[in-house]
């Protein structure tokens, strides 16, 4: 009798509740797992980005301009670049140069590689062809990276200007702006990647050829 009660308590615990919830609401449960893992990946990006940035800040890459994919003009008449990292430090009015670009992209790349395996194995429990999934994930990653970079043209400069110059927060404002822009970038990726993952991370019958 004691053993039966013990088993009932175990079943009624958090794990048992989650198991029943997944059975009743599989799509919602899947989204919640995706949400939690994505937030963990975002935290990792926020940690990695300033580390890489401080490393590259010691090099001449800060003084190397990286402005590519020219598309029209900004509201003030200056050229608009999808990837706009003018030479010079952010606190001195520059765009961080190639150093800032590499810090951002390396942080995102590492986080997204981990995200691929975590979401595939934990969230979607996919057993489909990993190489095919990786190929489409890479295509999506490139498209989303370009799209997110293009969107930065509308909010990056105002955020940095507000925190560094208007509020006169200096290097602290630069760090805060780094975190805010990284979170915005992650939020864009979050909403775009979920439907893509639903497509590329399939569960196929074991007797079906992958």
MARNU-743364 format. One line per 2 residues: number of its first residue (from 1); their letters; for each residue x, y, z of N, C-alpha, C. Coordinates in steps of 0.001 Angstrom, whole numbers, plus 500000, padded with zeros to 6 digits. Atoms other than C-alpha are relative to their C-alpha. Example, Ala and Ser with C-alpha at 12.3 -4.5 7.8 and 13.67 -1.06 7.14 Angstrom:
REM residues 2
1 = as = 500890 498810 500000 512300 495500 507800 500900 501200 500000; 499180 498810 499940 513670 498940 507140 499230 501090 500730
//
This chain:
REM residues 210
1 = xx = 500834 498798 500000 500000 500000 500000 500864 501245 500000; 499080 498871 499937 502856 502326 500869 500663 500226 498650
3 = xx = 499358 499876 501303 504557 501582 497546 499044 500613 498977; 500982 499463 500936 501354 502339 495653 499804 501490 500217
5 = xx = 500145 498572 499693 500951 505656 497459 501203 500789 499529; 498771 499332 500420 504565 506500 496757 500011 500218 498487
7 = xx = 500039 499878 501453 504088 505814 493042 498993 501051 499566; 501009 499000 500335 500929 507905 492986 500506 501411 500229
9 = xx = 499429 498684 499712 502782 510820 494588 501010 500399 498931; 499016 499721 501046 505576 510504 492038 499299 500413 498707
11 = xx = 500735 499693 501219 503043 510511 489215 499335 501366 500076; 500679 498720 499819 501308 513528 490700 500975 501163 500108
13 = xx = 498985 498956 499879 504595 515457 490920 500128 500811 498739; 499792 499124 501165 505912 518064 488484 500203 499237 498700
15 = xx = 499743 500764 501221 507126 515435 486022 498726 499354 499483; 501262 500597 500395 503773 513697 486045 499054 501026 499415
17 = xx = 500839 498919 500508 501961 516987 485553 500423 500397 498598; 499496 499602 501311 504209 517889 482630 499684 498942 498945
19 = xx = 500319 501080 500929 503667 514471 481043 498546 500048 499565; 501425 499913 500334 499897 514862 481241 499719 501236 499146
21 = xx = 500205 498763 500770 500110 518429 479932 500438 499814 498549; 499512 500245 501361 502159 517309 476921 499018 499154 499197
23 = xx = 500972 500843 500686 499559 514661 476113 498776 500803 499571; 501205 499222 500294 496693 517159 476247 500288 501183 499065
25 = xx = 499660 498808 500785 498505 520140 474681 501400 499844 499398; 498655 500277 500540 501427 518793 472597 500648 501202 499314
27 = xx = 499433 498853 500714 501867 521907 470442 500414 501118 500954; 499666 498965 499016 501763 524312 473379 501224 499604 500817
29 = xx = 498859 500498 499238 504181 522140 475360 501280 500119 499186; 498837 499894 500885 506533 522039 472386 500477 501444 499902
31 = xx = 499642 498583 500086 506415 525817 472075 500646 500483 501299; 499433 499589 498712 507143 526242 475804 501447 499523 500142
33 = xx = 498628 500516 499958 510225 524016 475552 500884 500823 499070; 499271 499162 500953 511320 525956 472472 500298 501367 500601
35 = xx = 499853 498682 499377 510779 529205 474389 501100 499981 501064; 499011 500083 498925 512873 528084 477382 501408 499819 499441
37 = xx = 498683 500213 500599 515743 526801 475241 500486 501252 499276; 499631 498781 500726 515689 529952 473110 500475 501083 500956
39 = xx = 499564 499019 499006 515953 532121 476211 501382 499664 500543; 498673 500413 499553 518921 530080 477384 501062 500355 498973
41 = xx = 499081 499647 501085 520570 530596 473986 500231 501504 499966; 499867 498542 499977 519884 534332 474228 500939 500444 501113
43 = xx = 499100 499684 498879 521595 534479 477626 501438 499703 499610; 498655 500360 500448 524585 532687 476106 500548 501061 499052
45 = xx = 499561 498968 500931 524744 535261 473290 500384 501278 500738; 499739 498781 499219 524582 538128 475796 501324 499891 500751
47 = xx = 498733 500215 499293 527526 536582 477660 501174 500008 499027; 498911 500146 500960 529613 535764 474596 500361 501310 499305
49 = xx = 499780 498822 500815 529179 539039 472747 501014 500973 500615; 499006 499084 499429 531034 541351 475204 501386 499375 500148
51 = xx = 498700 500678 499908 533767 538714 475594 500751 500136 498680; 499378 499863 501324 534468 538642 471849 500303 501462 499685
53 = xx = 499826 498583 500283 534042 542391 471659 501246 500548 500692; 498814 499533 499262 536699 542999 474330 501283 499440 499395
55 = xx = 498825 500601 500644 539069 540618 472532 500354 500754 498722; 499760 499313 501266 538656 542269 469129 500301 501479 500187
57 = xx = 499740 498580 499735 538797 545725 470720 501488 500279 500152; 498546 499852 499835 542510 545119 471313 500732 499937 498666
59 = xx = 499384 500133 501322 543113 544775 467568 499699 501231 499145; 500233 498893 500925 543174 547143 464612 498683 499845 499240
61 = xx = 501268 500230 500686 539871 545658 463431 498966 501074 500329; 500915 498912 499629 538086 548457 465289 500105 501141 498995
63 = xx = 499762 498906 500954 539609 550874 462792 499738 499587 498554; 500300 500501 501345 538585 548720 459819 498503 500063 499750
65 = xx = 501422 499834 500294 535255 549771 458340 499429 498756 499329; 500699 501119 500647 532767 547055 457395 498580 500469 499688
67 = xx = 501290 499486 500450 529878 548565 455434 499692 499394 498631; 500295 500726 501239 528376 546257 452811 498498 499939 499759
69 = xx = 501384 500080 500448 525108 545773 450887 499313 501357 500116; 500567 498652 500025 524306 549393 450154 498602 499976 499382
71 = xx = 501380 499949 500480 520532 549885 449819 499395 501370 500307; 500641 498695 499827 519354 553462 449372 500665 500868 501046
73 = xx = 499496 499033 499042 519672 556104 452055 499225 499945 501310; 500664 499826 498716 518888 556691 455720 499131 501255 499941
75 = xx = 500868 498830 499956 516384 559364 456771 500788 501308 499943; 499191 498774 500005 519227 561842 457193 500793 500172 498708
77 = xx = 499336 499881 501289 520459 561245 453636 501296 499233 499871; 498756 500775 500056 523489 559121 454544 499715 498629 499386
79 = xx = 500207 501313 500622 524013 555791 452721 499524 498962 501015; 500497 501072 499126 522102 552843 454193 500657 498684 499598
81 = xx = 499359 501292 500222 524022 549574 454546 499300 498954 500867; 500582 501089 499219 522523 546253 455628 500928 499663 501156
83 = xx = 498997 500187 498953 525745 545599 457533 500785 501307 500095; 499437 498652 499886 526774 549039 458763 500863 500120 501264
85 = xx = 499061 499919 498886 529863 548992 460980 501158 500904 499589; 498969 499022 500355 531816 552178 460362 501194 499864 500930
87 = xx = 498778 500076 499193 535395 552392 461621 499890 500898 501223; 499976 499200 498777 535985 553680 465139 499128 499415 501089
89 = xx = 500768 500494 498862 534701 552890 468618 498627 500643 500084; 501362 499496 499887 531029 553335 469421 499919 501251 500865
91 = xx = 500045 498840 499108 531677 555787 472236 500611 501237 499364; 499386 498859 500683 533698 557966 469870 499256 500376 498724
93 = xx = 500822 499656 501159 530949 558087 467245 500115 499062 498825; 499855 500971 501078 532050 555148 465095 498962 498898 500104
95 = xx = 500943 501116 499991 530228 551905 464386 500582 498710 500522; 499379 501201 499461 532640 549495 466003 500879 499267 499019
97 = xx = 499150 500611 501017 534228 548493 462705 499816 498500 499861; 500032 501445 500230 534959 544932 461666 500038 499233 501322
99 = xx = 499926 500639 498684 535659 544126 465331 498602 499748 500562; 501358 500128 499482 532047 544738 466329 499209 498979 499184
101 = xx = 500699 500951 500868 530718 542807 463326 500380 498567 500347; 499542 501358 499687 532833 539748 464136 499532 499554 501378
103 = xx = 500448 500336 498647 531908 539881 467832 498533 499576 499982; 501427 500308 500091 528205 539895 466985 499776 498674 499279
105 = xx = 500254 501177 500824 528358 537242 464282 500555 498712 500608; 499457 501188 499340 530604 534837 466194 499115 499560 501162
107 = xx = 500903 500310 498885 528304 535065 469216 498742 499309 499493; 501216 500574 500575 525267 534344 467051 500275 498613 499424
109 = xx = 499667 501283 500623 527009 531524 465160 500127 498889 501036; 499817 501015 498951 528080 529653 468309 498664 499650 500636
111 = xx = 501293 500223 499362 524665 530105 469895 499060 499204 499094; 500918 500672 500913 522809 528944 466778 500407 498555 499717
113 = xx = 499558 501397 500154 524938 525814 466367 499493 499174 501185; 500515 500686 498814 524070 524849 469947 498484 499908 499951
115 = xx = 501454 499971 500098 520469 525837 469318 499486 498914 499058; 500392 501019 500971 520280 523512 466312 499890 498629 500659
117 = xx = 499985 501326 499383 521229 520404 468292 499024 499896 501161; 500900 500022 498850 519252 521354 471404 498541 499924 499555
119 = xx = 501391 500000 500452 516028 522122 469554 499654 498700 499281; 500259 501236 500746 516357 519078 467310 499786 498819 500950
121 = xx = 500035 501161 499117 516961 516635 470161 498968 500125 501121; 500838 499825 498809 514965 518132 473044 498589 500463 499647
123 = xx = 501320 499435 500292 512131 520242 471620 499209 499157 499020; 500728 500672 501069 511212 518426 468431 500257 498501 499928
125 = xx = 499684 501431 499967 512814 515030 469138 500010 499402 498585; 499983 500386 501402 513542 514749 465453 500969 498855 499740
127 = xx = 499124 501093 500420 514975 511596 463897 500171 499986 498484; 499836 499897 501446 514989 512832 460299 501468 500219 499657
129 = xx = 498622 499863 500470 518140 513222 458216 500629 501290 500524; 499397 498838 499351 520399 515538 460204 500702 500920 499010
131 = xx = 499280 499183 500976 522396 516699 457174 499036 500849 499166; 501009 499244 500741 519289 517720 455270 499455 501135 500870
133 = xx = 500492 498978 499073 518001 519553 458343 501036 501104 500189; 498927 499025 499812 521395 521234 458824 500120 500923 498790
135 = xx = 499924 499193 501218 521391 522414 455200 498935 501090 500010; 501087 499027 499999 517987 524098 455492 500118 500971 501171
137 = xx = 499754 499118 498851 518895 525461 458910 501030 501065 499624; 498964 499058 500423 521993 527055 457389 499423 501058 499057
139 = xx = 500648 499051 500918 519944 528636 454587 499154 500992 500785; 500848 499132 499186 517457 529976 457130 500843 500954 500835
141 = xx = 499098 499182 499177 520313 531247 459309 500551 501176 499198; 499472 498933 500853 521800 533238 456411 498929 501052 499715
143 = xx = 501097 499077 500326 518435 534747 455429 499608 500830 501213; 500395 499295 498776 517528 535633 459027 501086 500973 500435
145 = xx = 498892 499119 499631 520989 537108 459664 499962 501286 499181; 500085 498814 500869 520623 539423 456670 498779 500842 500364
147 = xx = 501220 499281 499642 517062 540318 457628 500132 500737 501318; 499818 499368 498695 517973 541015 461257 500980 501162 499914
149 = xx = 499027 498919 500181 520961 543101 460155 499346 501205 499336; 500713 498906 500661 518713 545129 457864 499103 500733 500986
151 = xx = 500880 499385 499001 516291 545730 460735 500789 500862 500988; 499166 499217 499073 519172 546999 462889 500172 501442 499545
153 = xx = 499846 498646 500521 519391 550005 460614 498972 500967 500553; 501069 499149 499483 516171 551285 462189 500096 500241 501506
155 = xx = 499993 499818 498548 516919 550796 465878 501390 500052 500643; 498676 500069 499375 520661 550293 466449 500555 501384 500344
157 = xx = 499417 498674 499775 521896 553888 466023 499233 500804 501045; 500730 499250 498975 519049 555489 468052 500228 499493 501423
159 = xx = 499790 500569 498660 519576 553079 470962 501368 500395 500539; 498645 499649 499559 523336 553664 471114 500124 501495 500269
161 = xx = 499932 498551 499819 522920 557414 470696 499299 500428 501288; 500752 499670 498793 520321 557541 473471 500801 499685 501260
163 = xx = 499325 500444 498784 522346 555575 476009 501391 500609 500160; 498632 499506 499908 525833 556820 475162 500057 501521 500055
165 = xx = 499904 498535 500112 525230 560470 474227 498920 500751 500771; 501092 499263 499352 521781 561638 475360 500001 499804 501510
167 = xx = 499992 500291 498566 521895 559906 478736 501404 500027 500597; 498602 499859 499586 525693 560264 478889 500464 498860 500909
169 = xx = 499620 501173 499211 526224 556729 480177 501355 499433 499594; 498666 500427 500412 529498 556245 478260 500098 498522 499720
171 = xx = 499755 501426 500247 530890 552704 478278 498892 499122 500574; 501124 500755 499426 528062 551508 480546 498815 500018 499038
173 = xx = 501069 499894 500981 525567 552785 477996 500268 499150 498791; 499625 500847 501142 527475 550995 475246 499708 498544 500301
175 = xx = 500265 501392 499608 527269 547710 477157 498507 499723 500045; 501456 500163 499928 523562 548217 477834 499401 499937 498599
177 = xx = 500489 499999 501381 522968 548990 474153 500350 498691 499304; 499606 501301 500554 524896 545845 473189 498981 498934 500382
179 = xx = 500934 501008 499493 522573 543760 475355 498621 500172 499371; 501324 499730 500561 519405 545455 474090 499928 499577 498535
181 = xx = 500012 500357 501420 520330 545050 470414 500102 498489 499805; 499887 501449 500101 521307 541417 470983 498674 499330 500331
183 = xx = 501303 500558 499628 517962 540711 472679 498990 500209 498875; 500912 499739 501124 516054 542376 469831 500293 499052 498844
185 = xx = 499592 500907 501073 518027 540342 467301 499547 498569 500294; 500412 501351 499602 517297 537152 469254 498486 499842 499912
187 = xx = 501463 500050 500072 513591 538008 469426 499536 499810 498560; 500336 500169 501426 513463 538319 465635 500240 498556 499578
189 = xx = 499671 501390 500344 515182 534955 465249 499009 499029 500627; 500921 500875 499264 512862 533396 467839 498712 499779 499224
191 = xx = 501299 500118 500660 509636 534120 465965 500113 499445 498586; 499833 500515 501359 511058 533227 462565 500403 498529 500013
193 = xx = 499464 501356 499999 512840 530010 463537 498968 498941 500391; 500926 501041 499523 509931 528246 465273 499241 499320 498856
195 = xx = 500685 500687 501112 507832 527629 462131 500965 499273 499069; 499004 500675 500837 511019 526735 460236 500386 498665 500631
197 = xx = 499665 501231 499300 511942 524154 462885 498884 498971 499873; 501130 500918 500132 508459 522679 462643 500063 499245 498669
199 = xx = 499904 500607 501331 509227 521961 458985 501216 499089 499874; 498763 500755 500242 512837 520766 459077 500278 498926 501048
201 = xx = 499774 500995 498952 512758 518833 462365 498803 499055 500074; 501106 500945 500083 510460 515954 461496 500257 498763 500855
203 = xx = 499924 501324 499390 509695 512736 463314 499483 499005 498978; 500401 500968 501015 509659 509899 460828 499904 498604 500610
205 = xx = 500103 501376 499504 508579 506261 461426 501341 499295 499890; 498699 500689 499982 511502 504017 462307 500226 499119 498795
207 = xx = 499864 500886 501171 510788 501719 459375 500035 500771 498691; 499955 499187 501224 510779 504650 456942 501396 500479 499757
209 = xx = 498649 499549 500367 513955 505532 455117 500113 501491 500208; 499792 498572 499727 515333 508885 456273 500541 500701 498778
//
